[in-house]
Amino acid sequence: MQFLKSIDSFRYSRDYVLSGAPGYINDLQSLLSVRSDFGLIRFFADCYPNLKVSFDSDGELVSVGTVDRSDSPWRAIVDDQVMGALFDVVDSPEERALVRRAIEGEVFGVFPEDTEDGKSFKVSEFIQLFGAENIWTAISYSESEINAAVNEARLIVETQQRRKLIFSKK
């Protein structure tokens, strides 16, 4: 798609950006307007059904996965932002101590699973432990980034359509 964007920004904008991104933006805006943890957990269940957050025994985050990469570039933007947000959450000694307590079974409602890396948590458990503010920020940023791409695409298409009117025979 990057090749098409570089050689024919009009068709890329019209046939690719404007045909898929607005619907995805609507979905993100609906999620952001409600801004409930339940809605967020449902979003993760739909988009990332196998996602787990894994920690070593010291409470250090070692991996976030599995993410089934979508063919959608819009979803890829959200994927990158959300995965980064998950990694950014656990960065203080207090947060690592909370993870260690959860691993040891001392946090109600959190049931870590054994993995190759240590212990993993479902996203719903991760949200229970740390809240969802970083994730909401990542989704909001993604929505803004996709919206900017749509606005740019609309401008390109409108400009091209005005050119056609100027140079068309009357």
Rosetta blueprint (number, residue, H / E / L):
1 M L
2 Q H
3 F H
4 L H
5 K H
6 S H
7 I H
8 D L
9 S H
10 F H
11 R H
12 Y H
13 S H
14 R H
15 D H
16 Y H
17 V H
18 L H
19 S H
20 G H
21 A H
22 P H
23 G H
24 Y H
25 I H
26 N H
27 D H
28 L H
29 Q H
30 S H
31 L H
32 L H
33 S H
34 V H
35 R L
36 S L
37 D H
38 F H
39 G H
40 L H
41 I H
42 R H
43 F H
44 F H
45 A H
46 D H
47 C H
48 Y L
49 P L
50 N L
51 L L
52 K E
53 V E
54 S E
55 F E
56 D L
57 S L
58 D L
59 G L
60 E L
61 L E
62 V E
63 S E
64 V E
65 G E
66 T L
67 V L
68 D L
69 R L
70 S L
71 D L
72 S L
73 P H
74 W H
75 R H
76 A H
77 I H
78 V H
79 D H
80 D H
81 Q H
82 V H
83 M H
84 G H
85 A H
86 L H
87 F H
88 D H
89 V H
90 V L
91 D L
92 S L
93 P H
94 E H
95 E H
96 R H
97 A H
98 L H
99 V H
100 R H
101 R H
102 A H
103 I H
104 E L
105 G L
106 E L
107 V L
108 F L
109 G L
110 V L
111 F L
112 P L
113 E E
114 D E
115 T L
116 E L
117 D L
118 G L
119 K E
120 S E
121 F E
122 K E
123 V H
124 S H
125 E H
126 F H
127 I H
128 Q H
129 L H
130 F H
131 G L
132 A L
133 E H
134 N H
135 I H
136 W H
137 T H
138 A H
139 I H
140 S H
141 Y H
142 S H
143 E H
144 S H
145 E H
146 I H
147 N H
148 A H
149 A H
150 V H
151 N H
152 E H
153 A H
154 R H
155 L H
156 I H
157 V H
158 E H
159 T H
160 Q H
161 Q H
162 R H
163 R H
164 K H
165 L H
166 I H
167 F H
168 S L
169 K L
170 K L
